[in-house]
């Protein structure tokens, strides 16, 4: 596999290797891809939780479980109680 990097990214890889934390550029790229994979997994988890919370909110709204907050003071008081 051949990968092309911008000069800025090449310099970043070089700096990581020179720091002694990595033995070579391949290790830096593997670590970056592993972190990207973790980031993507976390994003999917957050999105799933958001969809779940939205579903709960829709259910509560349909069941009449909600509060009307007519102004900013009411909204601030509501959040202060949480």
C-alpha positions in Angstrom: 0.0 0.0 0.0 1.3 3.5 -0.8 0.1 6.5 1.1 0.7 10.1 0.1 0.9 12.7 2.9 1.0 16.5 2.8 4.3 18.0 3.7 2.7 19.1 7.0 1.6 15.6 7.9 5.0 14.2 6.8 6.7 16.5 9.2 4.3 15.5 12.0 5.1 11.8 11.4 8.8 12.6 11.4 8.5 14.5 14.7 6.7 11.6 16.3 9.4 9.2 15.2 12.1 11.5 16.3 10.5 11.9 19.7 11.3 8.3 20.4 7.7 7.3 21.1 7.6 5.4 17.8 10.2 3.3 16.0 9.1 4.2 12.5 6.5 6.0 10.3 4.4 2.8 10.1 3.9 2.8 13.8 2.7 6.4 13.8 0.2 5.7 11.0 -1.1 2.6 12.7 -1.6 4.5 15.9 -3.3 7.3 14.1 -5.7 4.9 12.4 -6.4 3.1 15.7 -7.3 6.5 17.3 -9.5 7.3 14.3 -11.3 4.0 14.7 -11.8 4.7 18.4 -13.1 8.2 17.6 -15.5 6.8 15.0 -16.8 4.2 17.5 -17.3 6.9 20.2 -19.2 9.0 17.7 -21.5 6.1 16.7 -22.1 5.4 20.4 -23.0 9.1 21.1 -25.3 9.2 18.1 -27.1 6.0 19.2 -27.6 7.5 22.7 -28.9 10.7 21.2 -31.4 8.8 19.1 -32.5 6.9 22.2 -32.9 10.2 24.2 -34.9 11.7 21.3 -37.2 8.7 21.3 -37.7 9.0 25.0 -38.5 12.7 24.5 -41.0 12.0 21.7 -42.7 9.5 24.0 -42.8 11.9 26.9 -44.2 14.7 24.6 -46.9 12.4 23.2 -47.9 11.4 26.8 -48.1 15.0 27.9 -45.1 14.9 30.1 -43.6 18.3 29.4 -43.3 21.7 30.9 -44.0 25.1 29.2 -41.3 27.6 30.0 -42.5 30.9 28.7 -39.4 33.1 29.3 -35.7 33.0 30.0 -36.2 33.3 33.7 -38.4 30.2 33.7 -35.8 28.3 31.7 -33.0 29.3 34.0 -35.0 28.3 37.1 -35.8 25.0 35.4 -32.1 24.2 34.8 -31.1 25.4 38.3 -33.4 22.7 39.7 -31.6 19.9 37.8 
